[in-house]
């Protein structure tokens, strides 16, 4: 199985690209802007960028998306990728909680 790593563990990973290149689906949620680039992604992989960072140029994620053209099959955008899904599920769970409490 593919191991998971927390952002606090990343500095201890000797070969992060070697570890991530084996993933068919790579979820980047490290909290480090631009951490994941072409050297980290297997050809044809799906990359889900959960990170969001404010920069002088706008919002950026944990993935250097422009580098993945022709490498990744799919990459979620930042902003507008997982954020709307997070909000939708929060609303669903809020409604469920209200129904259970009624």
Phi and psi restraints in degrees (value plus and minus 20) as a CYANA .aco file:
   2 UNK   PHI    -104.0   -64.0
   2 UNK   PSI     105.0   145.0
   3 UNK   PHI     -92.6   -52.6
   3 UNK   PSI     132.3   172.3
   4 UNK   PHI    -122.9   -82.9
   4 UNK   PSI     130.9   170.9
   5 UNK   PHI    -151.5  -111.5
   5 UNK   PSI     117.9   157.9
   6 UNK   PHI    -107.1   -67.1
   6 UNK   PSI     138.0   178.0
   7 UNK   PHI     -78.4   -38.4
   7 UNK   PSI     -51.9   -11.9
   8 UNK   PHI     -86.7   -46.7
   8 UNK   PSI     -39.5     0.5
   9 UNK   PHI    -107.8   -67.8
   9 UNK   PSI     -35.1     4.9
  10 UNK   PHI     -81.8   -41.8
  10 UNK   PSI     -55.6   -15.6
  11 UNK   PHI     -87.7   -47.7
  11 UNK   PSI     -37.0     3.0
  12 UNK   PHI    -116.4   -76.4
  12 UNK   PSI     -22.7    17.3
  13 UNK   PHI    -104.2   -64.2
  13 UNK   PSI      92.2   132.2
  14 UNK   PHI     -85.8   -45.8
  14 UNK   PSI     -59.1   -19.1
  15 UNK   PHI    -154.2  -114.2
  15 UNK   PSI      51.8    91.8
  16 UNK   PHI     -78.4   -38.4
  16 UNK   PSI     -65.5   -25.5
  17 UNK   PHI     -78.9   -38.9
  17 UNK   PSI     -60.0   -20.0
  18 UNK   PHI     -83.7   -43.7
  18 UNK   PSI     -54.2   -14.2
  19 UNK   PHI     -93.2   -53.2
  19 UNK   PSI     -65.7   -25.7
  20 UNK   PHI     -97.7   -57.7
  20 UNK   PSI     -46.8    -6.8
  21 UNK   PHI     -84.4   -44.4
  21 UNK   PSI     -33.5     6.5
  22 UNK   PHI    -105.9   -65.9
  22 UNK   PSI     -25.7    14.3
  23 UNK   PHI    -105.0   -65.0
  23 UNK   PSI     112.5   152.5
  24 UNK   PHI     -97.4   -57.4
  24 UNK   PSI     -53.4   -13.4
  25 UNK   PHI    -145.5  -105.5
  25 UNK   PSI     100.4   140.4
  26 UNK   PHI    -134.3   -94.3
  26 UNK   PSI      98.4   138.4
  27 UNK   PHI    -123.2   -83.2
  27 UNK   PSI      96.2   136.2
  28 UNK   PHI    -120.5   -80.5
  28 UNK   PSI      89.6   129.6
  29 UNK   PHI    -160.2  -120.2
  29 UNK   PSI      29.1    69.1
  30 UNK   PHI    -109.2   -69.2
  30 UNK   PSI     -40.2    -0.2
  31 UNK   PHI      57.7    97.7
  31 UNK   PSI       0.7    40.7
  32 UNK   PHI    -143.6  -103.6
  32 UNK   PSI      89.4   129.4
  33 UNK   PHI     -78.2   -38.2
  33 UNK   PSI     108.8   148.8
  34 UNK   PHI      50.2    90.2
  34 UNK   PSI      -2.2    37.8
  35 UNK   PHI     -82.8   -42.8
  35 UNK   PSI     -60.9   -20.9
  36 UNK   PHI    -117.4   -77.4
  36 UNK   PSI     105.5   145.5
  37 UNK   PHI    -152.4  -112.4
  37 UNK   PSI    -186.0  -146.0
  38 UNK   PHI     -77.4   -37.4
  38 UNK   PSI     -54.8   -14.8
  39 UNK   PHI     -88.7   -48.7
  39 UNK   PSI     -32.4     7.6
  40 UNK   PHI    -118.9   -78.9
  40 UNK   PSI     -30.4     9.6
  41 UNK   PHI    -136.4   -96.4
  41 UNK   PSI     111.6   151.6
  42 UNK   PHI     -94.9   -54.9
  42 UNK   PSI     124.6   164.6
  43 UNK   PHI     -78.5   -38.5
  43 UNK   PSI     109.0   149.0
  44 UNK   PHI      66.8   106.8
  44 UNK   PSI     -18.8    21.2
  45 UNK   PHI     -92.9   -52.9
  45 UNK   PSI     139.8   179.8
  46 UNK   PHI    -121.7   -81.7
  46 UNK   PSI     109.2   149.2
  47 UNK   PHI    -136.1   -96.1
  47 UNK   PSI     103.2   143.2
  48 UNK   PHI    -129.7   -89.7
  48 UNK   PSI      93.7   133.7
  49 UNK   PHI    -117.3   -77.3
  49 UNK   PSI      87.6   127.6
  50 UNK   PHI    -111.0   -71.0
  50 UNK   PSI     -41.4    -1.4
  51 UNK   PHI     -89.2   -49.2
  51 UNK   PSI     128.7   168.7
  52 UNK   PHI    -166.6  -126.6
  52 UNK   PSI     107.1   147.1
  53 UNK   PHI    -155.8  -115.8
  53 UNK   PSI     117.8   157.8
  54 UNK   PHI    -103.7   -63.7
  54 UNK   PSI     111.8   151.8
  55 UNK   PHI    -150.1  -110.1
  55 UNK   PSI     147.6   187.6
  56 UNK   PHI     -78.9   -38.9
  56 UNK   PSI     -45.2    -5.2
  57 UNK   PHI    -113.0   -73.0
  57 UNK   PSI     -19.0    21.0
  58 UNK   PHI     104.9   144.9
  58 UNK   PSI    -173.1  -133.1
  59 UNK   PHI    -112.4   -72.4
  59 UNK   PSI     123.8   163.8
  60 UNK   PHI    -157.9  -117.9
  60 UNK   PSI     139.8   179.8
  61 UNK   PHI    -129.8   -89.8
  61 UNK   PSI    -189.2  -149.2
  62 UNK   PHI    -100.0   -60.0
  62 UNK   PSI     -28.4    11.6
  63 UNK   PHI    -132.4   -92.4
  63 UNK   PSI     116.7   156.7
  64 UNK   PHI    -106.2   -66.2
  64 UNK   PSI      60.7   100.7
  65 UNK   PHI     -75.8   -35.8
  65 UNK   PSI     -60.8   -20.8
  66 UNK   PHI     -78.8   -38.8
  66 UNK   PSI     -50.2   -10.2
  67 UNK   PHI     -92.1   -52.1
  67 UNK   PSI     -35.5     4.5
  68 UNK   PHI    -113.5   -73.5
  68 UNK   PSI     -19.3    20.7
  69 UNK   PHI     -78.8   -38.8
  69 UNK   PSI     106.8   146.8
  70 UNK   PHI      62.7   102.7
  70 UNK   PSI     -23.3    16.7
  71 UNK   PHI    -130.7   -90.7
  71 UNK   PSI     -84.6   -44.6
  72 UNK   PHI     -98.9   -58.9
  72 UNK   PSI     122.7   162.7
  73 UNK   PHI     -92.7   -52.7
  73 UNK   PSI     -57.1   -17.1
  74 UNK   PHI    -167.1  -127.1
  74 UNK   PSI     124.4   164.4
  75 UNK   PHI    -160.1  -120.1
  75 UNK   PSI     110.1   150.1
  76 UNK   PHI     -92.9   -52.9
  76 UNK   PSI     124.0   164.0
  77 UNK   PHI    -100.5   -60.5
  77 UNK   PSI     138.7   178.7
  78 UNK   PHI    -152.1  -112.1
  78 UNK   PSI     101.4   141.4
  79 UNK   PHI     -99.8   -59.8
  79 UNK   PSI     155.4   195.4
  80 UNK   PHI      76.8   116.8
  80 UNK   PSI     -15.2    24.8
  81 UNK   PHI    -110.7   -70.7
  81 UNK   PSI    -115.2   -75.2
  82 UNK   PHI    -100.8   -60.8
  82 UNK   PSI     -38.3     1.7
  83 UNK   PHI     -76.1   -36.1
  83 UNK   PSI     -72.4   -32.4
  84 UNK   PHI     -79.9   -39.9
  84 UNK   PSI     -55.2   -15.2
  85 UNK   PHI     -87.8   -47.8
  85 UNK   PSI     -58.8   -18.8
  86 UNK   PHI     -80.9   -40.9
  86 UNK   PSI     -65.8   -25.8
  87 UNK   PHI     -84.6   -44.6
  87 UNK   PSI     -63.4   -23.4
  88 UNK   PHI     -79.8   -39.8
  88 UNK   PSI     -64.6   -24.6
  89 UNK   PHI     -89.7   -49.7
  89 UNK   PSI     -52.9   -12.9
  90 UNK   PHI     -81.8   -41.8
  90 UNK   PSI     -63.1   -23.1
  91 UNK   PHI     -86.0   -46.0
  91 UNK   PSI     -62.0   -22.0
  92 UNK   PHI     -78.6   -38.6
  92 UNK   PSI     -67.6   -27.6
  93 UNK   PHI     -87.4   -47.4
  93 UNK   PSI     -53.0   -13.0
  94 UNK   PHI     -85.6   -45.6
  94 UNK   PSI     -63.6   -23.6
  95 UNK   PHI     -84.6   -44.6
  95 UNK   PSI     -61.1   -21.1
  96 UNK   PHI     -81.6   -41.6
  96 UNK   PSI     -62.5   -22.5
  97 UNK   PHI     -83.6   -43.6
  97 UNK   PSI     -60.2   -20.2
  98 UNK   PHI     -85.4   -45.4
  98 UNK   PSI     -58.5   -18.5
  99 UNK   PHI     -86.6   -46.6
  99 UNK   PSI     -61.5   -21.5
 100 UNK   PHI     -86.6   -46.6
 100 UNK   PSI     -54.1   -14.1
 101 UNK   PHI     -96.2   -56.2
 101 UNK   PSI     -41.1    -1.1
